[in-house]
Amino acid sequence: MHYLRFAVVLSALTLVGLPLALAGVSGVVKTNVTLLVQPDDPACGSISNPCTYKVTYTTAANGSIPALKSYVGYEVAITNTGKNTVNKVTFTGTLSISAPNETASFLRADGATCVTTPSGATNKTSISCALGTLTSGQSVPKFQIFFNSPIRNTSGFNVSDAVSFSGITYYSETTNGGQPSPKNSQNFWGPANGDASNPPTAGLGTPNPTKISTTIPTSTQSQLVFTGDGFCGIVSGVPFTTSVVVPPTAFTTASIALSSNSNGCQNFQTCYQSQITIPGSFSPYLQIVLRAGGTNILAGDIGSVQLNYTGDDPSPPPGSGWNTWPVPVLACSNSMPNSGVLDGLPCLAASQTYYAQTVPPARQCFEWTLLNHKNGSYRVF
């Protein structure tokens, strides 16, 4: 009889809509971390072709060769999928590098306040971000975390060297009635905790001078990415280089991949094309510098070289005068990027020939400066 009375009381409380703090109904925090690096193969994602990732090493300035600053970034999403409110949500993570004597220091977080741990540590690879309270079903606004890519340790470099990010999201629970749960809770995430794809591990080192891949952190200043030696390729050994100045932008990713393409090649022993992939539409514009140099240059001057462009869209902009890719790169008007129906097509702002200090002077390098609001593939022949 006593059991029946308890059931009736419980049903009555439910009917009048009073909040119930039921034992065993707890907050469940889910952490999803996305690697902000482009996959090695854009067509990946199937069982037969899983995605793999690589991050370019940072290189220090060396004489006339500028520093190449590379980054690895992550985007974090945290949701309370349970029925209880959770307090003191704290995201923690540690960046791990498999290569000996290489470190990747914390740069900053956007959208959250994060500090390195422990306080005063010289190895700035562990972070903690205090995120506050989440009610049932509530999510933290997504935020981004950026680390400086390491400088390669040439004595211990291994092609299998990699960088991974793992950690724990801590939280303390309260019931809907505001009563504290008897214990704190943890949500483990990342490869070190058996969560291999959240986020995936990235290899360290791309085959620069023909490929670079990096995160572009949010910045109020322009950022430079380039292949090879950033000039004529004489130092790097590949006689073609690409440099891109990315204007102030929200975070994105950048990949530059060079390949040989000698179809119709007229002015060089080997002709190259450069595939630039930097998602977004940029203001004021991307400044792209292509350089071809050394003994790869054959007869003719820079004026005889042709530049073609292939965009990421299925076809050129309607009304541009072209129906299919590739299209020729024409001169800019007033040193500004194309606009109107030509917006999204690059234009040639300047060209220059560099000569070696020899007698007689030998052509050392051809250089073209292009402006565009978008990225795509450029071929010089």
C-alpha positions in Angstrom: 0.0 0.0 0.0 2.9 2.4 0.8 4.4 1.8 -2.7 1.1 2.7 -4.3 0.9 6.0 -2.4 4.4 7.0 -3.5 3.5 6.3 -7.1 0.4 8.5 -6.9 2.4 11.4 -5.3 5.1 11.1 -8.0 2.5 11.2 -10.7 0.8 14.3 -9.2 4.1 16.2 -9.1 4.7 15.3 -12.7 1.3 16.5 -13.8 1.5 19.9 -12.2 4.9 20.5 -13.9 7.1 20.8 -10.9 10.8 20.3 -11.6 12.1 16.9 -10.6 15.7 16.2 -9.8 15.9 12.5 -10.6 18.9 10.6 -9.5 21.0 9.3 -12.4 19.9 12.0 -14.9 23.2 13.8 -15.4 24.8 16.4 -17.6 26.8 14.9 -20.5 29.3 17.2 -22.1 30.5 16.4 -25.6 33.7 17.9 -27.0 34.4 18.1 -30.8 37.8 19.4 -32.0 38.4 20.0 -35.7 41.9 20.2 -37.3 42.2 23.5 -39.3 44.5 22.0 -42.0 43.6 21.0 -45.5 43.7 17.3 -46.4 46.6 16.1 -48.6 44.0 14.9 -51.1 40.9 17.2 -51.6 39.0 14.2 -52.9 39.5 12.1 -49.7 36.9 11.0 -47.3 35.9 7.5 -48.5 36.8 4.2 -47.0 39.2 3.5 -49.8 40.7 7.0 -49.6 40.8 8.2 -46.0 41.9 11.8 -45.3 45.5 12.4 -44.2 47.0 15.8 -43.2 50.4 17.5 -43.1 51.6 20.7 -41.6 54.6 22.6 -43.0 57.5 23.2 -40.6 58.3 26.8 -39.6 61.6 28.0 -41.0 63.7 30.9 -39.7 64.9 33.8 -41.8 68.2 33.1 -43.6 69.9 36.0 -45.2 67.7 37.2 -48.1 65.2 34.3 -47.5 62.4 35.5 -45.3 61.0 33.4 -42.4 58.2 31.1 -43.2 55.8 31.1 -40.3 53.6 28.0 -40.2 50.8 27.2 -37.7 48.5 24.4 -36.7 45.0 25.4 -35.6 42.0 23.7 -34.1 38.3 24.7 -33.8 36.5 23.6 -30.6 32.8 22.9 -30.1 31.4 21.9 -26.7 27.8 21.0 -26.0 25.9 19.9 -22.9 23.8 17.1 -24.3 22.4 16.1 -20.9 19.4 17.2 -18.8 21.3 18.9 -16.0 23.1 22.2 -15.9 26.9 21.9 -15.8 29.2 24.5 -14.1 32.8 25.4 -14.2 33.3 24.0 -17.7 37.0 23.9 -18.4 38.6 22.8 -21.7 42.2 21.5 -21.4 44.4 20.3 -24.1 48.1 19.4 -24.8 49.8 19.4 -28.2 52.2 16.5 -28.6 55.0 16.1 -31.2 56.5 12.8 -31.9 59.8 14.2 -33.1 62.5 14.6 -30.5 63.7 18.2 -29.5 60.8 19.9 -31.4 58.2 22.1 -29.7 55.2 23.9 -31.0 54.3 26.8 -28.6 50.8 28.1 -28.0 50.1 31.3 -30.0 46.6 32.4 -28.9 42.9 31.5 -28.8 40.1 33.4 -30.6 36.7 33.3 -29.0 37.8 32.0 -25.6 40.2 33.0 -22.8 43.0 30.3 -22.6 46.2 30.2 -20.7 49.2 27.9 -20.8 49.6 25.4 -17.9 51.2 25.2 -15.6 51.7 28.9 -15.0 55.2 30.0 -16.0 55.9 26.8 -17.9 58.6 27.2 -20.6 57.1 24.4 -22.7 53.9 26.2 -23.8 52.1 23.2 -25.3 49.4 22.7 -22.6 46.4 25.1 -22.3 43.3 25.6 -20.1 40.2 27.5 -21.1 37.6 28.5 -18.5 34.2 28.5 -20.3 31.6 28.9 -17.5 28.2 27.3 -17.2 26.1 25.4 -19.7 22.4 24.7 -19.3 20.8 21.6 -20.8 21.2 21.6 -24.6 23.4 24.7 -24.5 26.7 25.0 -26.5 29.7 27.1 -26.1 30.3 29.4 -29.1 32.9 27.8 -31.2 36.4 29.0 -30.6 39.8 28.5 -32.2 43.2 27.6 -30.8 46.5 28.3 -32.7 50.0 26.9 -32.1 53.2 27.8 -33.8 54.4 25.0 -36.0 57.9 23.7 -34.8 61.2 24.3 -36.6 62.4 20.9 -37.9 65.1 19.2 -35.9 67.2 18.0 -38.9 69.3 15.6 -36.8 66.3 13.6 -35.6 63.8 14.2 -38.5 61.7 11.2 -39.5 59.1 11.1 -42.2 56.6 9.7 -39.8 56.9 12.6 -37.3 53.5 14.0 -36.4 51.6 16.5 -34.2 48.4 15.6 -32.2 46.1 17.4 -29.8 44.3 15.6 -26.9 42.8 16.6 -23.6 40.0 16.6 -21.1 36.9 18.9 -20.7 36.1 19.1 -17.0 32.7 20.1 -15.6 30.7 19.9 -12.3 27.0 19.1 -12.4 24.0 20.4 -10.7 20.5 19.1 -11.0 17.6 21.1 -12.4 16.7 22.0 -8.9 20.1 23.5 -8.3 21.4 20.7 -6.0 25.1 19.8 -6.6 26.0 16.5 -8.0 28.2 14.4 -5.7 31.2 14.4 -8.1 32.8 16.3 -11.0 32.9 14.8 -14.4 35.3 14.6 -17.3 35.0 14.3 -21.1 38.1 12.8 -22.6 38.9 13.6 -26.2 41.7 13.3 -28.8 44.0 10.6 -30.1 45.8 10.1 -26.8 42.4 9.1 -25.3 41.4 6.7 -27.9 39.4 9.3 -29.9 41.6 9.1 -33.0 39.6 11.4 -35.4 38.7 14.1 -32.8 40.9 15.7 -34.0 43.0 13.7 -36.5 46.7 13.5 -36.2 48.7 15.6 -38.7 52.0 14.7 -40.2 54.9 17.2 -39.8 56.7 18.4 -42.8 55.5 18.9 -46.4 57.6 18.5 -49.5 58.6 22.1 -49.7 59.8 23.6 -52.1 56.8 22.1 -54.0 54.1 22.0 -51.3 53.2 24.0 -48.1 50.2 23.6 -45.9 49.3 25.7 -42.8 46.6 27.3 -40.7 46.2 31.0 -41.2 45.3 32.5 -37.8 42.9 35.4 -37.5 45.0 38.5 -37.9 44.8 42.3 -38.3 48.0 42.2 -40.3 48.9 40.7 -43.7 50.6 37.2 -43.6 53.1 35.8 -46.0 53.2 32.2 -47.2 55.5 30.9 -49.9 57.2 27.8 -51.4 60.9 27.2 -51.7 63.2 30.1 -50.9 60.5 32.7 -51.6 62.5 34.1 -54.5 63.8 32.6 -57.7 64.2 29.0 -56.5 68.0 29.0 -56.9 68.6 28.1 -53.2 65.7 25.6 -53.0 66.6 23.8 -56.2 63.1 24.1 -57.8 63.2 26.9 -60.4 59.7 28.0 -59.7 58.2 29.6 -56.6 54.9 31.0 -55.4 54.4 33.7 -52.7 51.1 34.8 -51.4 50.4 37.8 -49.2 47.1 37.2 -47.3 45.4 40.4 -46.2 44.0 40.8 -42.6 41.4 38.0 -42.3 39.5 35.7 -40.1 41.1 32.3 -39.7 41.4 30.1 -42.7 43.8 27.5 -44.2 46.4 27.8 -46.9 47.9 25.3 -49.3 50.2 25.9 -52.2 51.1 23.0 -54.4 53.5 23.2 -57.4 53.6 20.7 -60.2 55.2 20.4 -63.6 53.1 20.8 -66.7 55.0 21.1 -69.9 52.1 21.0 -72.4 52.8 23.8 -74.9 55.9 24.8 -72.9 57.7 27.4 -74.9 59.9 29.6 -72.7 61.2 27.1 -70.1 62.8 23.7 -70.0 60.1 22.7 -67.6 56.9 24.6 -67.1 55.1 24.7 -63.8 51.7 25.4 -62.4 50.8 26.6 -58.9 47.6 25.5 -57.2 46.7 28.0 -54.5 43.9 27.0 -52.0 43.1 29.6 -49.4 39.3 29.4 -48.8 37.5 32.8 -48.6 37.0 36.0 -50.6 39.6 38.5 -49.6 39.5 42.3 -49.1 41.4 44.1 -50.3 42.9 41.2 -52.2 45.4 38.4 -52.4 48.8 39.4 -53.7 50.3 36.5 -55.6 53.9 36.5 -56.8 55.1 33.9 -59.3 58.8 33.5 -60.0 60.6 31.3 -62.6 64.4 31.4 -62.7 67.8 29.9 -63.3 68.8 27.9 -66.2 65.2 26.8 -66.7 64.6 30.0 -68.7 65.1 29.4 -72.5 65.1 31.9 -75.3 62.7 34.9 -75.2 62.0 37.7 -72.7 59.4 38.0 -70.0 56.9 39.5 -72.5 56.7 36.3 -74.4 55.6 34.2 -71.4 51.9 33.4 -71.1 50.0 33.1 -67.8 46.8 31.2 -67.5 44.4 30.9 -64.6 41.9 28.2 -63.7 39.4 29.1 -60.9 37.6 26.9 -58.4 34.2 27.6 -59.9 32.8 25.3 -62.6 33.3 28.0 -65.2 34.5 31.7 -65.5 32.2 34.4 -64.2 29.1 35.1 -66.6 29.8 38.0 -68.8 33.6 37.8 -68.5 34.0 36.9 -72.1 35.2 33.3 -71.4 33.1 30.2 -71.1 35.7 27.6 -70.0 38.9 27.4 -68.1 41.7 28.3 -68.4 41.6 32.0 -69.1 44.6 34.3 -69.8 45.8 36.7 -67.1 45.5 40.2 -68.4 46.9 43.5 -67.1 45.2 45.2 -64.1 43.5 48.5 -64.4 45.0 51.2 -62.2 46.9 48.6 -60.3 43.7 47.3 -58.7 42.1 43.8 -58.8 39.4 43.1 -61.3 35.8 44.0 -60.3 32.3 43.8 -61.9 31.9 40.8 -64.2 35.6 40.1 -64.0 35.7 39.9 -60.2 37.4 36.7 -59.2 39.7 36.6 -62.2 43.3 37.6 -61.4 45.1 40.5 -63.2 48.7 41.2 -63.8 49.9 44.2 -61.7 53.6 44.1 -62.5 56.3 42.0 -64.1 60.0 42.2 -63.7 63.2 40.5 -64.9 66.1 40.1 -62.4 69.6 39.8 -63.7 72.6 38.1 -62.1 75.7 40.2 -61.5 77.7 38.6 -64.2 79.4 39.9 -67.4 77.4 40.0 -69.5 74.4 40.0 -67.1 72.4 36.7 -67.2 68.7 36.5 -66.6 68.3 35.1 -63.2 64.6 35.3 -62.7 61.2 36.3 -64.2 58.7 37.7 -61.7 54.9 38.3 -62.0 52.8 40.1 -59.4 49.1 39.2 -59.6 46.0 40.5 -57.7 42.9 38.5 -57.0 40.0 38.3 -54.6 40.0 34.5 -54.9 42.4 31.6 -55.2 42.9 29.0 -58.0 45.5 27.5 -60.3 48.1 29.5 -62.2 50.2 28.2 -65.1 53.3 29.9 -66.6 54.5 28.7 -70.0 
